[in-house]
Amino acid sequence: MELYLFLAFILLYILMSFFVQKTVQHKIWTLAFIAAFAVTAVAIAFLRMNNQDVMMDANELNWYYLLYLFGSMSVVLGVINLWMYRKPLFRIFFGGSEEADDKQD
């Protein structure tokens, strides 16, 4: 299932790169990542509220499915966001301190 999500999101990213402006594309993918992260956090919160038993009931199974689905989506969307913001991230992690020195003067 993760492979299908990955391929679908990559295809969607490629299509959007041809038809949508860069700033809109960055906003959409970043908001999608934040939404998937929020749904994953809510699913984890609902699972933690219930006592963990040896056997799952149907209600817990639904939350585990949501956790799995949106957790997978978060990973794929995170990879796409890393690709989109690779240059600023590269500058942050591997750039010199020239910018910091310029701002201090």
Disulfide bonds with the S-S distance in Angstrom:
none
